Amino acid sequence: MPLLTTNPLLVDDPLWVAAIVLLVPTTIFAMAGPWIVRRYVKLERLKVNNEVAGFKFATVGVIYAVLLAFAILVVWERFNQADIDVANEASAAATVFRLTQGLDAPHGAAIRKATTDYLKAAVEKDWPAMDRGTSSPDATTALSGIYNAVLKFHTTDAYEALIVVDILRNVDQISEKRRQRLVGATGVVPGIIWAVLFIGAFVTIGFTFFFGSANLRAQSAMSGALSILIFAGLLTVVAIDHPFAGSVKVGPNALAAVIKDFGDWTPSTTSSPGLSR
């Protein structure tokens, strides 16, 4: 179900457009439904079914409320986790910069340059690519460049070897967190869940059409209010299902802050334990 799993409203348009498309037509449908049903089915016939329909509607409503709440909870937790992953990726990159103080000048400079190149590629190319649900080959190449710079053969001692190990551990964390955000960029909710959520929404709202209320306008207004509530919940799922796309998304601010703090940073020789011993 490409339309539901790719969420084109989220990827291509602002959030207010998705809100209009989701809420306005469905609310009109919900408010018009009781009038259409009443035109073909008399009030007396609908009143007979009120008691039985009430029990059934309560069951359907509870089941759908649980499904919708579960979907919102899952996408919110994934969205929050994506934000944490980006912060951890930035933290690992900052640690790499700081650890290069313990290496000889050429080796440390090469690692800092490779890390800066990766962060710039992530901000400038990975994020626009994730907005489309893909990844940037340039960022992948830049990440490999960090490993190449760290593992480049050179004369070292036991002290620098320990630092290189710690740098590699942090580079591995950068790679892991990037992989996690690339996976998260494709969306959390599978197609079958989207189908159940939308079909369930129309079934739940459709139930309200078959109650026999003497005040048809009040019944129509209540159906519209229920529709707004349900599809506002679905809009929340749509908006944050892709954590790195659309108007509500996790930005590269944490990575950009590391570039600002360390992009042109050169450690002083006096602060480098590796150079002062």
Buried (B, 14 or more C-beta within 10 A) or exposed (E): EEEBBBBEBBBBBEBEEBBEBBBEEBBEBBBBBBBEBBEEBEEEEBEEBEEEBEEEBEEBBEEBBEBBEEBBEBBBEBBEBBBEBBBBBBBBBBBBBEBBBBBBBEBBBBBBBBBBBBBBBBBBBBBEBBBBBEBBEBBBEBBEBBBEBBEEEEEBEEEBEEBBEEBBEBBEBBBEBBEBBBEBBBBBBEBEBBEBBBEBBBEBBBBBBBBBBEEBEEBBBBBBBBBBEBBEBBBBBBBBBBBBBBEBBBEBEBBBBBBEEBBEEEBEEEEBEBBEE
